[in-house]
Amino acid sequence: MSSPTHIVVVGLGMVGLRFCELVREREDADERLDSSSRAKITVFGEESHLAYNRVGLTQFFNHYSVDRLLLQKEDWYKENNITVHCSDPVVSIDKAAKTIVSRAGITVSYDYLVIATGSAAFVPPIPGVKDLDGVFVYRTVDDCQAITNYAHGKKNAAVIGGGLLGLEAAKVCVDLGLNTFVVDRNARVLNRQLDDEGSVFLRKELLKLGVKCYTNSNSALKSRVEGSGTASSLASPPGTPTGRGGSRAVLGEISLTDSVSGNTSSHNVDVLIVAAGIAPRDDICQSAGLPCHPRGGVLVNDLMQTGDPRIFAIGEVARHNDMVYGLVAPGYDMASIAVNVILNGTSKKFTGADMSTKLKLMGVHVASFGNYFAEESRATALTFRDPFAGIYKRLLFSHDGKKLIGGILVGDTADYSKLLALTKSHRPLQDEPATYLVGKTASHDGATDNSDLPDEAQVCSCNNITKGDIKATIKTKKCESLGALRACSKAGTGCGGCIPLVTDIFNAEMKAMGVKVKNDLCEHFEYSRRDLYEIVRVLKIRTFTDLLRSHGKGLLGCEVCKPCIASILASLWNDHVLDTPLAGLQDTNDRFLANIQRGGSYSVVPRIPGGEITPEKLIVLGEVAKKYALYTKITGGQRIDLFGAERHKLPQIWSDLVDAGFESGHAYGKSLRTVKSCVGSTWCRYGRRDSVGFAIAIEQRYKGIRSPHKLKGGVSGCLRECAEARGKDFGLIATDKGYNIYVCGNGGATPKHAVLLASDVPEHMTIKYLDRFLMFYIATADKLQRTARWLEKLEGGIDYLKGVVLEDRLGIAKELENQMNVLASSYFCEWTEVVKNPERWAQFQQFVNTDENMRNIEFVDERGQRRPADWKPDAPSETGAVAEPQVEEEPPTLFPWNEETMVWRDVGPVSAFVGGGGTVKIGDVQLAVFRISGEDGHEKWYATQNMCPHKRAFVLSSSIVGAQTVGANIVPKVACANHKKTFSLETGKLLSSDEPYAIATFQIRIAGDRVEVFVPAQSEFESVLGTRKWRVRRKKHGEIPVSAEPESEYKALWEDNRSRRGKYEGAISSTVGFNLSGDIADVIGGSGGGCDSGTCGDKGLEW
């Protein structure tokens, strides 16, 4: 019996892994093979990690977790009998003996050898580029971690290279808070994907994001010396810190010379990322005597064979027909060819790769497809330009207009898949060329429809997967969920840009197969939001509990259904969201009528209708901000935000504002935020109408109305459109006859222009149409669905919406208007009701068992204002460093308390825990206590630490509680208010992911009318969960601490608020305030030898 074929793979990147996957997939599909006949696969990788998604490398900066980037978990390699050697690259090949030797000295023989070593960053020969601290390349997760650690506290960054990788690196720098610019020696950025004009459009869009691009530029570096002595020149690779103690040469300045004009400019730079191209890693191929190209890359034939037919090369290390492909999709095609040859001996050939690409660079959509640089002798171009929206399209057609040859898209790539399919099909076009150019930009139908996308249309460019491939996978693999489809087909597992299209295809196939595509709200309601809205409206249901009992499952609900149902109830009945039946449903923002911010503080946003404010009110905002030490910021919605308010001070702050005539701006709710306006005919010489007055009237009408998602409006006084009304959920542009009404636009991460609903509409009819539009949206949208996405999914699109709103095709226009009138007439300011009701003040108290207050995060001074100290990154590096300085300790995941010293501690009366629970203070430790109705119908009590370990934020007590089915069990859980990480209330285990987080849980009991918690001895308790130990502190360098607020200032504030509260009830007892006895310096952040002084020895987190 012959031994199985042994394949050795050199390199464990995306292409190397894809080769391994394809081998096992082809073997599994061959019924003639048994397990003993499967090829033996051994893989050697240089990095310490298993194969990860290098295409999605920028995602690493969102979570700093390599595990979340892995393409296959460790178990997959074991299950597929693949031997992996990480951190052990192959250093030599013996072709005659058919063996390889690794750096660790391992010698392995092979039947077939597959080289997939990829490429390294090309580093231009700039003097000093390899010798200075602060210079990095951008290729691996280790590079990403090194950039993050070094960039901490730095200000300015430059990126050499304006290609795909360079612009990705620029986004990384921007996300790290660095002032960033890009340098490229070519005449344009993305010179391989865009023409001159497309590049100009992209540069303008990048400039709006704060990134300037210098083209035609050559670079020179200047250093500075840190420490004593002279700078040492260490020829280490970019990204390797060169300092070894004492003096070191550090990047300080970059000089740019324009190759056209000869002008030179200098720029201060702390961080430089080199992303100027790639160099195939063919060292071992050259050493083995395999033919290589002088410019790099081992030469391969159409079967991916090198000079030795037993040795294959795939991916960026291979040069085929004088071409090295820097994209992952061609590498996957090469892997497929090599697998066919090795397993089947088939002669399917690699004939080159389609270089079409669809990208999202710093939020700007860019695509190119087909022969997008076709010469005039071959093609006729049609071009569309919209400089206001940043959209540029250039499509190239055959001279007779019958075939699409290629194209370039900037700013709007919605039609990319269809256009690419038309290019590849070589079929005659069915419409005039201009139709394909206009596409969705001027479409009369806002609905997304991919039914006309041919089966050969490429959907996932990373994995070269077509619509037909996806349909076949759904049927043959019996995929009944999107996750299963992605796992089986690999569609959407690369950059992720095709996921919306994959989702649409999946839903359409499920519908065609007669399979119901569920749109259930969550596991507790087998209804969509639209269904539940109608159920609540028709049956006049007023509470979440009644709806759950009549149409749901269980008694707890979860963090998904509770806020959604709360929004529906508010949209229909407009009761105060803090009323007892509703308060426990609210997400943290609604629960405290303010947006929770980093560190657990809140923002205060008064309403400023239409952006118009009197000088007197403007002064009040300044006085309030100064009095309570709030950070102030003017927003894009023409309001003033006040940041940094502690929860227990919110009623005090709003009392001042209400007294001055302000109302809630509802920035915390899924409701109308603002109606932005220009000055219109009031001041502007071009103005046609009073846009300010009309904007105020509209904002006053719709203020406070809850909706599936936030709503923003705009009113422009003329066609110059200074209020940006077409970027809003509803926007009005004045004409000589009235207003043009636009609907369903939005800015943000996926911006979309609003669509014209009606033209030249008089003011009174404009209000009617908006009433109908908004109520129809509120009644029919899905959960958390913006108006733009709602219209895209609305069957019939804008034409159908016009029929409902303008023509009353459904006969419901009057009812929609009446519903809006009821909501508008029942408006009340939620904060005014709180301020005038002393009982509601207690809901904002920090602790239920004491009047003391603790600061949960340290503040620092910046540009004359205070802000919270920086959070740590999501995950540490392999060395344990998150940023300079190092963090010595991570929050624990195990809590082995000494049970012999644990005691029952009284934490307050039962009556103090209303609305779901509260926070208690035991010495320096904060606990969250939850009082909920259990799934068995009995009241349940739970106690946990109050700190979410993810960001060290003390917010769990103000988070939503619910239940989740785990196997056969129903597990009560809490969803952190900051990032919705969910933890079991019983075990403390993290339920929402496999990240290394957990919370401590404690026994709790009711003794008479008192609540008691079983906790460790105080010294042990505080050493593990003490607030001062874990609260976020300023880093040692670059941030200036805010001076401690004097004790007298707190006393004065309390006395002032005590007197003002007396206006509403006379004399009231002190339920909220400060206990100024004891260690007051620690409670309010003073410097009297407490932890903040740095003398107590606590391991406070400093970053």
Secondary structure as the mmCIF struct_conf table of DSSP 4:
data_model
#
loop_
_struct_conf.conf_type_id
_struct_conf.id
_struct_conf.beg_label_comp_id
_struct_conf.beg_label_asym_id
_struct_conf.beg_label_seq_id
_struct_conf.end_label_comp_id
_struct_conf.end_label_asym_id
_struct_conf.end_label_seq_id
HELX_LH_PP_P HELX_LH_PP_P1 SER A 2 THR A 5
STRN STRN1 HIS A 6 VAL A 10
BEND BEND1 GLY A 13 GLY A 13
HELX_RH_AL_P HELX_RH_AL_P1 MET A 14 ALA A 29
TURN_TY1_P TURN_TY1_P1 GLU A 31 ARG A 32
HELX_RH_3T_P HELX_RH_3T_P1 SER A 35 SER A 37
BEND BEND2 ARG A 38 ARG A 38
HELX_LH_PP_P HELX_LH_PP_P2 ALA A 39 ALA A 39
STRN STRN2 LYS A 40 PHE A 44
BEND BEND3 GLU A 46 HIS A 49
HELX_LH_PP_P HELX_LH_PP_P3 LEU A 50 ALA A 51
STRN STRN3 TYR A 52 TYR A 52
BEND BEND4 ARG A 54 ARG A 54
TURN_TY1_P TURN_TY1_P2 VAL A 55 GLY A 56
HELX_RH_3T_P HELX_RH_3T_P2 LEU A 57 GLN A 59
HELX_RH_AL_P HELX_RH_AL_P2 PHE A 60 HIS A 63
BEND BEND5 VAL A 66 VAL A 66
HELX_RH_3T_P HELX_RH_3T_P3 ASP A 67 LEU A 69
STRN STRN4 LEU A 70 LEU A 70
BEND BEND6 LEU A 71 GLN A 72
HELX_RH_AL_P HELX_RH_AL_P3 GLU A 74 GLU A 79
TURN_TY1_P TURN_TY1_P3 ASN A 80 ASN A 81
STRN STRN5 ILE A 82 HIS A 85
TURN_TY1_P TURN_TY1_P4 CYS A 86 SER A 87
STRN STRN6 VAL A 90 ASP A 94
TURN_TY1_P TURN_TY1_P5 LYS A 95 LYS A 98
STRN STRN7 THR A 99 SER A 102
TURN_TY1_P TURN_TY1_P6 ARG A 103 ALA A 104
STRN STRN8 THR A 107 SER A 109
BEND BEND7 ASP A 111 ASP A 111
STRN STRN9 TYR A 112 ILE A 115
STRN STRN10 SER A 119 ALA A 121
TURN_TY1_P TURN_TY1_P7 PRO A 127 ASP A 131
BEND BEND8 LEU A 132 LEU A 132
STRN STRN11 ASP A 133 ASP A 133
TURN_TY1_P TURN_TY1_P8 GLY A 134 GLY A 134
STRN STRN12 VAL A 135 VAL A 137
BEND BEND9 ARG A 139 THR A 140
HELX_RH_AL_P HELX_RH_AL_P4 VAL A 141 ALA A 151
TURN_TY1_P TURN_TY1_P9 HIS A 152 GLY A 153
STRN STRN13 ASN A 156 ILE A 160
BEND BEND10 GLY A 163 GLY A 163
HELX_RH_AL_P HELX_RH_AL_P5 LEU A 164 ASP A 175
TURN_TY1_P TURN_TY1_P10 LEU A 176 GLY A 177
STRN STRN14 ASN A 179 VAL A 183
BEND BEND11 ARG A 185 ARG A 188
TURN_TY1_P TURN_TY1_P11 VAL A 189 GLN A 193
HELX_RH_AL_P HELX_RH_AL_P6 ASP A 196 LYS A 208
TURN_TY1_P TURN_TY1_P12 LEU A 209 GLY A 210
STRN STRN15 LYS A 212 TYR A 214
BEND BEND12 ASN A 216 ASN A 216
STRN STRN16 SER A 217 GLU A 226
BEND BEND13 GLY A 227 GLY A 229
HELX_LH_PP_P HELX_LH_PP_P4 SER A 236 PRO A 237
TURN_TY1_P TURN_TY1_P13 PRO A 238 GLY A 239
BEND BEND14 THR A 240 THR A 240
BEND BEND15 GLY A 245 GLY A 246
STRN STRN17 ARG A 248 ASP A 258
TURN_TY1_P TURN_TY1_P14 SER A 259 SER A 261
STRN STRN18 THR A 264 ASN A 268
BEND BEND16 ASP A 270 ASP A 270
STRN STRN19 VAL A 271 VAL A 274
BEND BEND17 ALA A 276 ALA A 276
STRN STRN20 ILE A 278 PRO A 280
HELX_RH_AL_P HELX_RH_AL_P7 ASP A 283 SER A 287
TURN_TY1_P TURN_TY1_P15 ALA A 288 GLY A 289
STRN STRN21 CYS A 292 CYS A 292
TURN_TY1_P TURN_TY1_P16 PRO A 294 ARG A 295
BEND BEND18 GLY A 296 GLY A 296
STRN STRN22 VAL A 298 VAL A 300
TURN_TY1_P TURN_TY1_P17 ASP A 302 LEU A 303
BEND BEND19 MET A 304 MET A 304
STRN STRN23 GLN A 305 GLN A 305
BEND BEND20 GLY A 307 ASP A 308
TURN_TY1_P TURN_TY1_P18 PRO A 309 ARG A 310
STRN STRN24 ILE A 311 ALA A 313
HELX_RH_3T_P HELX_RH_3T_P4 GLY A 315 VAL A 317
STRN STRN25 ALA A 318 HIS A 320
TURN_TY1_P TURN_TY1_P19 ASN A 321 ASP A 322
STRN STRN26 MET A 323 MET A 323
BEND BEND21 LEU A 327 LEU A 327
HELX_RH_AL_P HELX_RH_AL_P8 VAL A 328 ASN A 344
STRN STRN27 THR A 357 LEU A 361
TURN_TY1_P TURN_TY1_P20 MET A 362 GLY A 363
STRN STRN28 VAL A 364 GLY A 370
BEND BEND22 ASN A 371 ASN A 371
TURN_TY1_P TURN_TY1_P21 TYR A 372 PHE A 373
TURN_TY1_P TURN_TY1_P22 GLU A 376 ARG A 378
STRN STRN29 THR A 380 ASP A 386
TURN_TY1_P TURN_TY1_P23 PRO A 387 GLY A 390
STRN STRN30 ILE A 391 PHE A 397
TURN_TY1_P TURN_TY1_P24 HIS A 399 ASP A 400
BEND BEND23 GLY A 401 LYS A 403
STRN STRN31 LEU A 404 VAL A 410
BEND BEND24 GLY A 411 GLY A 411
TURN_TY1_P TURN_TY1_P25 ALA A 414 ASP A 415
HELX_RH_AL_P HELX_RH_AL_P9 TYR A 416 SER A 425
HELX_LH_PP_P HELX_LH_PP_P5 ARG A 427 LEU A 429
BEND BEND25 GLN A 430 ASP A 431
HELX_RH_AL_P HELX_RH_AL_P10 PRO A 433 VAL A 438
HELX_RH_3T_P HELX_RH_3T_P5 GLY A 439 ALA A 442
BEND BEND26 HIS A 444 HIS A 444
BEND BEND27 ALA A 447 ALA A 447
TURN_TY1_P TURN_TY1_P26 SER A 451 ASP A 452
BEND BEND28 LEU A 453 LEU A 453
TURN_TY1_P TURN_TY1_P27 ASP A 455 GLU A 456
BEND BEND29 ALA A 457 ALA A 457
STRN STRN32 GLN A 458 CYS A 460
TURN_TY1_P TURN_TY1_P28 SER A 461 ASN A 464
STRN STRN33 ILE A 465 THR A 466
HELX_RH_AL_P HELX_RH_AL_P11 LYS A 467 THR A 476
TURN_TY1_P TURN_TY1_P29 LYS A 477 LYS A 478
BEND BEND30 SER A 481 SER A 481
HELX_RH_AL_P HELX_RH_AL_P12 LEU A 482 SER A 489
TURN_TY1_P TURN_TY1_P30 ALA A 491 GLY A 492
BEND BEND31 THR A 493 GLY A 496
TURN_TY1_P TURN_TY1_P31 GLY A 497 CYS A 498
HELX_RH_AL_P HELX_RH_AL_P13 ILE A 499 ALA A 512
TURN_TY1_P TURN_TY1_P32 MET A 513 GLY A 514
BEND BEND32 LEU A 521 LEU A 521
STRN STRN34 CYS A 522 CYS A 522
TURN_TY1_P TURN_TY1_P33 GLU A 523 HIS A 524
STRN STRN35 PHE A 525 PHE A 525
BEND BEND33 GLU A 526 TYR A 527
HELX_RH_AL_P HELX_RH_AL_P14 ARG A 529 LEU A 539
TURN_TY1_P TURN_TY1_P34 LYS A 540 LYS A 540
HELX_RH_AL_P HELX_RH_AL_P15 PHE A 544 HIS A 551
BEND BEND34 GLY A 552 LEU A 556
TURN_TY1_P TURN_TY1_P35 GLU A 559 VAL A 560
HELX_RH_AL_P HELX_RH_AL_P16 CYS A 561 TRP A 573
TURN_TY1_P TURN_TY1_P36 VAL A 577 LEU A 578
BEND BEND35 ASP A 579 ASP A 579
HELX_RH_AL_P HELX_RH_AL_P17 THR A 580 ALA A 583
TURN_TY1_P TURN_TY1_P37 GLY A 584 LEU A 585
BEND BEND36 GLN A 586 GLN A 586
HELX_RH_AL_P HELX_RH_AL_P18 THR A 588 ARG A 591
TURN_TY1_P TURN_TY1_P38 PHE A 592 LEU A 593
BEND BEND37 ALA A 594 ALA A 594
STRN STRN36 ASN A 595 ILE A 596
HELX_RH_3T_P HELX_RH_3T_P6 ARG A 598 GLY A 600
STRN STRN37 TYR A 602 VAL A 604
STRN STRN38 PRO A 606 PRO A 606
HELX_RH_3T_P HELX_RH_3T_P7 PRO A 609 GLY A 611
HELX_RH_AL_P HELX_RH_AL_P19 PRO A 615 LYS A 627
TURN_TY1_P TURN_TY1_P39 TYR A 628 ALA A 629
STRN STRN39 TYR A 631 ILE A 634
TURN_TY1_P TURN_TY1_P40 GLY A 636 GLY A 637
BEND BEND38 GLN A 638 GLN A 638
STRN STRN40 ILE A 640 ALA A 645
HELX_RH_3T_P HELX_RH_3T_P8 ARG A 647 LYS A 649
HELX_RH_AL_P HELX_RH_AL_P20 LEU A 650 ASP A 659
TURN_TY1_P TURN_TY1_P41 ALA A 660 GLY A 661
STRN STRN41 SER A 664 SER A 664
TURN_TY1_P TURN_TY1_P42 ALA A 667 TYR A 668
BEND BEND39 GLY A 669 LYS A 670
STRN STRN42 SER A 671 SER A 671
STRN STRN43 LEU A 672 SER A 677
HELX_RH_AL_P HELX_RH_AL_P21 GLY A 680 TRP A 683
TURN_TY1_P TURN_TY1_P43 ARG A 685 TYR A 686
BEND BEND40 ARG A 689 ARG A 689
HELX_RH_AL_P HELX_RH_AL_P22 SER A 691 TYR A 702
TURN_TY1_P TURN_TY1_P44 LYS A 703 GLY A 704
STRN STRN44 ARG A 706 ARG A 706
BEND BEND41 PRO A 708 HIS A 709
STRN STRN45 LEU A 711 SER A 716
BEND BEND42 GLY A 717 CYS A 718
TURN_TY1_P TURN_TY1_P45 LEU A 719 ARG A 720
TURN_TY1_P TURN_TY1_P46 CYS A 722 ALA A 723
HELX_RH_3T_P HELX_RH_3T_P9 ALA A 725 GLY A 727
BEND BEND43 LYS A 728 ASP A 729
STRN STRN46 PHE A 730 ALA A 734
BEND BEND44 ASP A 736 GLY A 738
STRN STRN47 TYR A 739 VAL A 743
BEND BEND45 CYS A 744 CYS A 744
STRN STRN48 ASN A 746 ASN A 746
BEND BEND46 GLY A 748 THR A 750
STRN STRN49 LYS A 752 LYS A 752
STRN STRN50 VAL A 755 VAL A 761
HELX_RH_AL_P HELX_RH_AL_P23 GLU A 763 THR A 780
HELX_LH_PP_P HELX_LH_PP_P6 ALA A 781 ASP A 782
TURN_TY1_P TURN_TY1_P47 LYS A 783 LEU A 784
HELX_RH_AL_P HELX_RH_AL_P24 THR A 787 LYS A 793
BEND BEND47 LEU A 794 LEU A 794
TURN_TY1_P TURN_TY1_P48 GLU A 795 GLY A 796
HELX_RH_AL_P HELX_RH_AL_P25 GLY A 797 VAL A 805
TURN_TY1_P TURN_TY1_P49 LEU A 806 LEU A 806
BEND BEND48 GLU A 807 GLU A 807
TURN_TY1_P TURN_TY1_P50 ARG A 809 LEU A 810
BEND BEND49 GLY A 811 GLY A 811
HELX_RH_AL_P HELX_RH_AL_P26 ALA A 813 SER A 825
TURN_TY1_P TURN_TY1_P51 SER A 826 SER A 826
HELX_RH_AL_P HELX_RH_AL_P27 GLU A 830 VAL A 835
TURN_TY1_P TURN_TY1_P52 LYS A 836 LYS A 836
HELX_RH_AL_P HELX_RH_AL_P28 PRO A 838 TRP A 841
HELX_RH_3T_P HELX_RH_3T_P10 ALA A 842 PHE A 844
BEND BEND50 GLN A 846 GLN A 846
BEND BEND51 VAL A 848 ASN A 849
BEND BEND52 ASP A 851 ASP A 851
STRN STRN51 ILE A 857 ILE A 857
STRN STRN52 PHE A 859 GLU A 862
TURN_TY1_P TURN_TY1_P53 ARG A 863 GLY A 864
STRN STRN53 GLN A 865 PRO A 868
HELX_LH_PP_P HELX_LH_PP_P7 ALA A 869 PRO A 873
BEND BEND53 ASP A 874 ALA A 875
TURN_TY1_P TURN_TY1_P54 GLU A 878 THR A 879
BEND BEND54 GLY A 880 GLY A 880
BEND BEND55 VAL A 882 PRO A 885
HELX_LH_PP_P HELX_LH_PP_P8 GLN A 886 VAL A 887
HELX_LH_PP_P HELX_LH_PP_P9 GLU A 890 PRO A 892
BEND BEND56 THR A 893 THR A 893
HELX_RH_3T_P HELX_RH_3T_P11 GLU A 899 THR A 901
STRN STRN54 VAL A 903 PRO A 909
HELX_RH_3T_P HELX_RH_3T_P12 VAL A 910 ALA A 912
TURN_TY1_P TURN_TY1_P55 GLY A 915 GLY A 916
STRN STRN55 GLY A 917 ILE A 922
TURN_TY1_P TURN_TY1_P56 GLY A 923 ASP A 924
STRN STRN56 VAL A 925 SER A 933
TURN_TY1_P TURN_TY1_P57 GLU A 935 ASP A 936
BEND BEND57 GLY A 937 HIS A 938
STRN STRN57 GLU A 939 GLN A 945
BEND BEND58 ASN A 946 ASN A 946
STRN STRN58 MET A 947 CYS A 948
TURN_TY1_P TURN_TY1_P58 PRO A 949 ARG A 952
STRN STRN59 ALA A 953 PHE A 954
HELX_RH_3T_P HELX_RH_3T_P13 LEU A 956 SER A 958
BEND BEND59 SER A 959 SER A 959
STRN STRN60 ILE A 960 VAL A 966
TURN_TY1_P TURN_TY1_P59 GLY A 967 ALA A 968
STRN STRN61 ASN A 969 ALA A 975
TURN_TY1_P TURN_TY1_P60 ALA A 977 HIS A 979
STRN STRN62 THR A 982 SER A 984
TURN_TY1_P TURN_TY1_P61 LEU A 985 THR A 987
STRN STRN63 LYS A 989 LEU A 990
BEND BEND60 SER A 992 SER A 992
BEND BEND61 ASP A 994 PRO A 996
STRN STRN64 ALA A 998 ALA A 998
STRN STRN65 THR A 1001 PHE A 1002
STRN STRN66 ILE A 1004 ALA A 1007
TURN_TY1_P TURN_TY1_P62 GLY A 1008 ASP A 1009
STRN STRN67 ARG A 1010 VAL A 1015
HELX_RH_AL_P HELX_RH_AL_P29 GLN A 1018 LEU A 1025
STRN STRN68 GLY A 1026 GLY A 1026
HELX_RH_AL_P HELX_RH_AL_P30 THR A 1027 TRP A 1030
BEND BEND62 ARG A 1031 ARG A 1031
STRN STRN69 VAL A 1032 ARG A 1033
BEND BEND63 LYS A 1036 GLY A 1038
STRN STRN70 ILE A 1040 PRO A 1041
HELX_LH_PP_P HELX_LH_PP_P10 VAL A 1042 PRO A 1046
HELX_RH_AL_P HELX_RH_AL_P31 GLU A 1047 GLU A 1065
BEND BEND64 GLY A 1066 ALA A 1067
BEND BEND65 VAL A 1072 VAL A 1072
BEND BEND66 SER A 1077 ASP A 1079
HELX_RH_AL_P HELX_RH_AL_P32 ILE A 1080 ILE A 1084
TURN_TY1_P TURN_TY1_P63 GLY A 1085 GLY A 1085
BEND BEND67 GLY A 1088 GLY A 1090
HELX_RH_3T_P HELX_RH_3T_P14 CYS A 1091 SER A 1093
TURN_TY1_P TURN_TY1_P64 GLY A 1094 GLY A 1094
BEND BEND68 CYS A 1096 CYS A 1096
STRN STRN71 GLU A 1102 GLU A 1102
#
